[in-house]
Structure formats: structure tokens, C-alpha cells
Amino acid sequence: MQKEALEKTCYVVGGGAFGVFTRWLQLQVAFNDEGLPDASVFNLLVPLISIAAAVVFFRFLRVYRRKHYYFASAFTSALRNDGLVYSALRWFFGALMCIGAILLLVKCETDKNAGFYRVLALLGLLSGASFPIILGEANQEVEPRMKLVCAASAAPMLLFAFWLVTCYKVNSINGVVWAYGVEVVGCCVMLLAFFRVAGFAFSSPDGWSSLFLCMMGAFLAIMCLADERYTGMQIMLLAAALMLIDYTWILIANMRRKKVDPIADAAQAEGGFELL
């Protein structure tokens, strides 16, 4: 399944690159000198590309389900990521999130919403530290420390929940929805993605929803990079996208295929006496 994981993550990265380019063109072309949106085809293309990405990702999942793939319900089986490369990636992505949080903490001192950004930076530090802990515990041969994993899984959910609040606060007097609407949608999907992945730790797994939301969350996180914000927040968004891409790879790599009896499967499809 490593080849499948590589192929699907390339689709996510490629879709995100196309999305961020389209969003950048929208910001350059569809807004006038006063910052107000003008009539433009890009105001239609941005949501259409997002919907198209969701349809493509959903079709990937439907193909897997038709081929009788399934996800293990156990935390250590669904998220196992043995190997030096996996280890280096999870520590790098976590460190990248922490670097972005530190930069945000340094740069936001003179901002009128500095209090919100400080809390956001603190949650970013916790999220960066939690990522290698979660994936490291998934490789334990003995019983993993599930209380620690559950606590660590809450950090990215809190991060994007508060990011959503911060986005609303910063844009409280901004009547141009296009200026922050993509970021709001992206935060919501990323929050749901980390929430669903945390379901494996909380004994409430939903592999198909987790995979779809990780792919869609990574796509939207990359698209949001076209917007202007603090450099630290940009790095945090990039780190979140990479974390979700990593989860996508791991989930696909750990999928298994059920053994199917072709005669019984055909009989069930035909119905009638054979089905009974």
C-alpha cells in the first residue's frame, strides 16, 4: 500500500498547489484598490475547485470500499509508522509547527489582538509537541500510554477551534467575506480532520471519515497559504498541512483488504435464492 499512499498524497499536494494558485489569482485580480471584491470568474473558480477536490477524494474512498479495503480499529494498527523516515518526518513537522508558533509570539506584540495571537501561539507549541508523541506511541509494541495520547490529540483540535475564534475577532468589522471565508472553511475542516483522527485514540474510530477529512484539510490548508497573515501563522498552516498529509499516507499504508469469496459475492449481487 506504500505505492497507493504515495499516489494519493501526490494528488493532495497537486490539488493544493492548483488551489493556492487559483486563490492567489483571485486575490490579485478579483479585488480592487479599495480591497472590495469585483465581479470575477475566480470568485466562482475557487469554490468549484474545492468542490472538485472533495469529489475526487470521495471517489478515491469509494474505489477502496468497492475493493473491500478496511481500516483497523486499534490505534496502534491504524496509525503504525515504523522506520527512520517516519520518525524524522513526525519530528520535523512538529518542530515546524513550534517554529511558526514562536515567530508568531515574537511578531504579534504590537498587534491590537495580541492576546488572541499569544494564545494561538501557545496552542501551536502544544500541537507541535503533541504530533511526534501521538505517532511515536502508535509504534509501541506493549500497551501505549493512551491517556497521554488522548491529551496530546486534543491540542490540534484546540488550536484550530481557537484559530477560528481569532479569525472572527480579527475580521469582526470586515464586511468582505471573501477576504477571510476560505480561512474559516479551512479551519473548520482541519478541526474536523484532527478530531476524527483522534477517534482512534478515544476508541471511536471512523477510518473513512478520517482519511477524507485529512485529504480535504491538507488541500484547504495549502490553499489558505495564498492569504496574507503573519509569517508565523503561515508556517503553522504549512505544518498543519504536512501533518494531515502524513496522516493520509499512514492511514492508506495501513489499510488492509478483506478476503472475498467471488461466488458468494456474485450471488449476493444477483439476489434471489442464492442471497437467501
Secondary structure, DSSP 8 states (H G I E B T S, - for coil): -HHHHHHHHHHHHHHHHHHHHHHHHHHHHSB-TTS-B---THHHHHHHHHHHHHHHHHHHHHHHHHTTEE--SSHHHHS---SHHHHHHHHHHHHHHHHHHHHHHHHTTTSTTHHHHHHHHHHHHHHHHHHHHHHHHTT-SS---HHHHHHHHHHHHHHHHHHHHHHHHHTTT---GGGTHHHHHHHHHHHHHHHHHHTTTTT---HHHHHHHHHHHHHHHHHHTTS---HHHHHHHHHHHHHHHHHHHHHHHT-EE----HHHHHHHHH-HHHH-
